[in-house]
C-alpha cells in the first residue's frame, strides 16, 4: 500500500510510504536504478539484498519504506521498518533500517536533489507519531544522512546522538601484487612462505573458486565454519536456521547477478578453508570465512587470503573489503579503514528524552565506574519484546 503525503520541505517533491510486501516487490526496477544513479558502491542497498533480508529476518516488524518523487521519478528512498524493542531495559518503538549485523553498510538511497530529498524524508518522519527512536546503523562517513539529518532533527527539537561503529579494514588494489606483498611486515611474509611449505608437505595446495549456486559447495563452507569456535558457541550459520536460509537465498541471487565468489583453500583435494565474497563493481566484499581447526598451525585463512588477494590484483579490481572491525589478523593485510557510525534520533517526549539521556549521558559516565560491566550485563538479560 502506498500512503501519499505532500512534502513541506521541497516544492515539487512528493513523499510516499510503502508498508506492504507487494508494493515493496514492485519497486525492484526503480529502486535498483536509483542505487545505480546514486553511485552506491556496495550491494547491501540493492533491492535484492533488502528483499532477501526482509524475507528471512523481518518477522514481527512492519515495512515503513519512505519514497521521494520528483514528478514521476524516484529520487530518494529510506528503507525503514518499525518494530518494538528496548534500550538499556527501556521499551521503545524503533524505526530503523531494514538491516541487522548481516547488512554491513546501510544508508538512504538518494539521487538528484540530495539536499531536498533528505529534507523531505526527515520532514515526513518527524510527523509520524508511532516511533520513539529513529535508529540508523552503520552509516558510511560520506552519507548524506550523517551530513544533514542531525541538524534537521535538532532544529525541530529532537534529541540526537552519534555513535562510532566499526572501522572496516580494506586493501586498495593499486600498484600490483608484488609491490603490495613486499610492503607487508617481513615477519608476516616469512610466516606465509613457511606455512605454504608446511601445508605443501601434506598435499598440493590450491585455490578453488565457485561462482555458481552450487549448494554442495555452500554446504562445505558452512560445515567448515561450524568446525571452529562458532560451532562450539552455537553462532555458526548452521546453528541459526534464519541465517542459513538467508545465505542460501543470497547464494542463488548472487549467482544469478554474477556477484558470487566462493573461494576454498584445498590441500590434497580437501577443502580446509573458505571465503564467501560478493564481487560488486570493482570491489570484493568478504562476508564470511572459516577454516578447519585441524590445520590451524598452517594458518589456512591467511594462506587463502594471500591467494585471493593476488588474484584480485591480477584482475585489476579496485579494493578488497574485509568489513567488520579492525581485528589484528586483518591489520596484517590492510592499513586503511572505512569508518561507520550509528545515528540516534529520539522523539522529543519524556520517553525519548530519557532514552537519549541514558545512551549519551548516563552510560558514558557509568563506563568510568567499576560496576558498569555487571550492570550492563543485567540489563541485557532483561526480556525483550
C-alpha positions in Angstrom: 0.0 0.0 0.0 1.3 3.5 -0.9 0.5 6.3 1.5 0.9 9.7 -0.1 1.9 12.8 1.7 2.8 16.3 0.4 6.3 17.4 1.3 6.6 20.7 3.1 10.4 20.6 2.7 10.8 21.0 -1.0 8.4 22.3 -3.6 7.5 19.8 -6.3 8.5 16.7 -4.3 6.1 14.1 -3.2 6.6 11.6 -0.4 5.1 8.1 -0.2 5.3 5.4 2.3 5.3 1.7 1.3 4.1 -0.6 4.1 3.1 -3.8 2.3 5.1 -6.6 0.6 3.6 -6.4 -2.9 4.3 -2.7 -3.2 7.8 -3.3 -2.0 8.4 -6.1 -4.5 7.1 -3.9 -7.3 9.8 -1.3 -6.6 12.7 -3.6 -7.7 13.5 -1.9 -11.0 13.2 1.8 -10.0 14.9 1.0 -6.7 18.0 -0.5 -8.4 18.1 2.3 -11.0 18.2 4.7 -8.1 21.0 2.8 -6.4 23.0 3.0 -9.7 22.2 6.7 -10.1 23.4 7.4 -6.5 26.7 5.7 -7.2 26.5 3.4 -4.2 29.5 1.0 -4.4 28.2 -1.8 -2.2 25.5 -4.4 -2.7 23.8 -4.0 0.6 21.3 -1.4 -0.6 20.2 -3.3 -3.7 16.6 -4.3 -3.8 17.6 -8.0 -4.0 19.6 -7.8 -0.8 17.0 -5.9 1.2 14.2 -8.3 -0.1 16.1 -11.4 1.0 16.9 -9.9 4.4 13.3 -9.0 4.9 12.0 -12.5 3.9 14.5 -14.1 6.4 14.6 -11.6 9.3 11.7 -9.2 9.1 9.2 -11.2 11.3 7.4 -9.0 13.9 8.3 -5.7 12.2 6.3 -3.5 9.7 7.6 -2.0 6.5 8.0 1.7 6.5 9.8 2.4 3.3 9.8 6.2 2.5 9.9 7.2 -1.2 10.6 10.7 -2.5 9.5 11.5 -6.1 10.2 14.4 -8.3 7.2 14.2 -10.6 7.1 10.5 -11.7 10.8 9.9 -10.9 12.0 8.2 -7.8 14.9 10.4 -6.4 15.2 9.1 -2.9 14.2 6.3 -0.6 14.7 5.4 3.1 14.5 1.6 3.6 13.0 1.5 7.0 10.9 -0.8 9.3 9.0 -0.2 12.5 9.2 -2.6 15.5 9.2 -2.9 19.2 12.4 -3.1 21.2 14.3 -1.8 24.2 17.4 0.1 25.0 19.0 -0.5 28.4 15.8 -2.1 29.6 13.6 0.8 28.5 10.9 -0.1 26.0 10.9 1.8 22.7 9.2 1.8 19.4 12.1 1.7 16.9 12.1 3.0 13.4 15.3 1.6 11.8 16.9 0.3 8.6 15.8 -3.0 7.0 19.1 -4.4 8.3 21.0 -6.0 11.2 24.6 -7.1 11.7 24.5 -9.1 8.5 23.9 -6.0 6.4 27.4 -4.4 6.7 26.6 -0.9 5.5 23.2 1.0 5.4 22.1 4.3 4.2 19.3 6.2 2.4 19.4 6.0 -1.4 19.4 9.4 -2.9 20.0 10.5 -6.5 19.4 14.1 -7.7 18.4 17.0 -5.5 20.0 15.2 -2.5 19.6 18.1 0.0 16.0 18.5 -0.8 15.3 14.7 -0.8 16.9 14.3 2.7 14.9 17.2 4.0 11.7 15.7 2.6 12.4 12.3 4.2 13.1 13.9 7.5 10.0 16.2 7.4 7.9 13.1 6.7 9.4 11.1 9.5 9.2 13.9 12.0 5.4 14.0 11.5 4.9 10.3 12.2 3.8 9.7 15.8 4.4 6.0 16.0 8.1 5.9 16.9 10.2 6.8 19.9 13.6 6.2 18.4 15.0 6.5 14.8 18.0 4.2 14.8 20.2 4.3 11.7 23.0 1.8 11.9 26.3 1.5 10.1 26.2 4.7 8.0 29.4 5.4 5.9 31.2 8.7 6.6 30.2 10.1 3.2 26.4 9.5 4.0 24.1 12.4 3.4 22.2 11.2 6.4 25.1 12.0 8.7 25.6 15.3 7.0 22.0 16.5 7.1 19.7 14.7 9.5 21.3 15.7 12.8 20.9 19.4 12.0 17.4 19.0 10.7 16.3 16.9 13.8 17.9 19.3 16.3 16.2 22.3 14.6 12.9 20.5 15.2 13.7 19.8 18.9 14.6 16.1 18.6 17.5 14.9 20.8 20.2 13.4 18.6 23.3 11.3 19.2 26.0 9.8 17.1 27.9 6.6 18.0 31.1 5.3 16.3 30.7 1.7 15.0 33.3 -0.2 13.1 36.4 0.9 11.3 36.3 -1.6 8.4 39.7 -2.5 7.0 40.2 -2.6 3.3 43.1 -3.1 0.8 43.3 -0.7 -2.2 44.3 -2.9 -5.1 46.6 -0.5 -6.8 50.3 -0.8 -7.7 50.4 -4.5 -8.3 50.7 -7.6 -6.1 54.5 -7.8 -5.9 54.8 -4.2 -4.6 51.9 -4.8 -2.1 53.3 -8.1 -0.9 56.8 -6.5 -0.3 55.1 -3.8 1.7 53.7 -6.3 4.3 55.6 -6.8 7.5 58.7 -9.0 7.0 57.5 -11.4 9.7 54.1 -11.8 8.1 55.7 -12.5 4.7 58.0 -15.1 6.3 55.2 -16.8 8.1 53.2 -17.1 4.8 56.1 -18.7 3.0 56.8 -21.1 5.8 53.2 -22.2 6.2 52.7 -22.7 2.5 55.7 -25.0 2.6 54.4 -26.8 5.7 51.0 -27.3 4.1 52.6 -28.4 0.9 54.1 -31.4 2.6 50.6 -32.7 3.2 49.4 -32.3 -0.4 49.1 -30.0 -3.3 47.9 -26.5 -2.2 45.5 -24.7 -4.5 42.7 -22.2 -4.5 39.3 -23.2 -5.8 36.6 -20.7 -7.0 32.9 -21.5 -7.1 30.8 -18.7 -8.7 27.6 -20.6 -9.3 24.8 -21.6 -6.9 26.4 -24.9 -6.0 24.6 -25.9 -2.8 27.2 -28.7 -2.2 30.0 -26.1 -2.2 27.9 -23.9 0.2 27.3 -26.9 2.4 31.1 -27.5 2.6 31.6 -23.8 3.5 29.0 -24.0 6.3 30.5 -27.3 7.5 33.9 -25.7 7.8 32.7 -22.7 9.6 30.9 -24.9 12.2 34.1 -26.8 12.9 35.6 -23.8 14.7 34.7 -21.8 17.8 31.4 -20.5 16.2 30.1 -24.1 16.0 31.1 -24.6 19.7 29.3 -21.5 20.8 26.3 -22.1 18.6 26.8 -19.0 16.5 27.8 -20.7 13.2 25.4 -20.2 10.3 24.3 -23.9 10.5 23.2 -23.3 14.1 20.8 -20.4 13.0 18.0 -21.5 10.6 17.1 -18.0 9.6 20.7 -17.1 8.9 21.2 -20.3 6.9 18.1 -19.6 4.9 19.4 -16.1 4.2 22.8 -17.3 2.9 21.1 -20.0 0.7 18.8 -17.4 -0.9 21.6 -14.9 -1.2 23.8 -17.5 -2.9 21.1 -18.2 -5.5 20.6 -14.5 -6.1 24.3 -13.6 -6.2 24.9 -16.4 -8.6 22.2 -15.0 -10.9 23.6 -11.5 -10.7 27.2 -12.6 -11.2 28.4 -11.4 -7.8 29.1 -14.7 -6.1 32.7 -15.7 -5.4 33.1 -18.6 -3.0 36.8 -19.4 -2.6 38.2 -22.5 -1.0 41.7 -23.4 0.1 42.4 -27.1 -0.8 45.2 -29.3 0.3 45.5 -32.7 -1.4 42.0 -32.1 -2.9 40.4 -31.5 0.6 38.7 -28.2 1.3 40.1 -26.8 4.5 39.2 -23.0 4.4 36.8 -20.7 2.7 35.9 -17.1 2.0 32.4 -16.1 0.9 32.6 -13.0 -1.2 30.4 -10.7 -3.2 32.2 -9.1 -6.1 30.2 -5.9 -6.8 31.5 -3.4 -9.3 35.3 -3.3 -8.8 35.1 -4.2 -5.1 35.4 -7.5 -3.3 33.3 -7.8 -0.1 34.2 -10.5 2.4 31.0 -11.6 4.0 32.0 -14.9 5.7 35.1 -17.0 6.2 36.3 -20.0 8.2 38.8 -22.8 8.4 39.2 -26.3 9.7 40.9 -26.0 13.1 42.8 -29.2 12.4 45.0 -27.1 10.1 45.3 -24.1 12.4 49.2 -24.4 12.7 49.4 -23.7 9.0 47.2 -20.5 9.2 44.9 -21.6 6.3 42.8 -18.5 6.4 45.9 -16.3 5.9 47.1 -18.5 3.1 43.8 -18.3 1.3 43.7 -14.5 1.8 47.1 -14.3 0.1 45.9 -16.3 -2.9 42.6 -14.4 -3.2 44.4 -11.0 -2.9 46.9 -12.0 -5.5 44.1 -13.0 -7.9 42.2 -9.7 -7.2 45.3 -7.7 -8.0 45.9 -9.6 -11.2 42.3 -9.0 -12.4 42.6 -5.2 -11.8 39.9 -4.9 -9.2 39.6 -1.8 -7.1 39.6 -2.9 -3.4 39.3 -5.8 -1.1 36.9 -5.0 1.7 37.2 -7.0 4.9 34.2 -5.5 6.5 33.6 -5.7 10.3 36.0 -4.5 12.9 39.8 -3.9 12.9 40.8 -7.4 14.1 44.5 -7.9 14.4 44.8 -10.5 11.7 43.1 -8.2 9.2 45.6 -5.4 10.0 48.4 -7.7 8.8 46.8 -7.1 5.3 45.1 -3.8 5.5 46.3 -0.4 6.6 43.3 1.6 5.6 39.7 1.5 7.0 36.3 2.9 6.3 34.5 4.3 9.4 30.9 3.6 10.1 28.6 5.4 12.5 25.2 4.9 14.1 22.8 7.8 14.2 20.2 8.0 17.0 17.3 10.4 16.8 14.9 10.4 19.8 11.3 11.7 19.9 11.1 14.9 21.9 8.8 13.4 24.6 9.6 12.0 28.1 10.5 8.5 26.9 12.6 9.9 24.1 14.5 12.3 26.3 15.0 9.6 28.9 16.5 7.2 26.2 18.8 10.0 25.0 19.9 10.8 28.5 20.7 7.2 29.3 22.6 6.5 26.0 24.6 9.7 25.7 25.0 11.0 29.2 24.5 8.3 31.8 26.2 5.4 30.0 29.3 7.4 29.1 29.6 8.4 32.8 28.9 4.9 34.1 31.6 3.5 31.8 34.1 5.1 34.1 32.7 3.2 37.1 34.0 -0.3 38.0 30.4 -1.7 38.4 29.4 -0.8 34.8 30.1 -4.2 33.3 27.9 -6.0 35.7 25.0 -3.5 35.4 25.2 -3.7 31.6 25.0 -7.5 31.7 22.0 -7.5 33.9 20.1 -5.0 31.7 20.9 -7.1 28.6 19.4 -10.2 30.3 16.0 -8.5 30.6 13.4 -10.0 28.3 12.8 -8.1 25.1 9.7 -7.9 23.0 
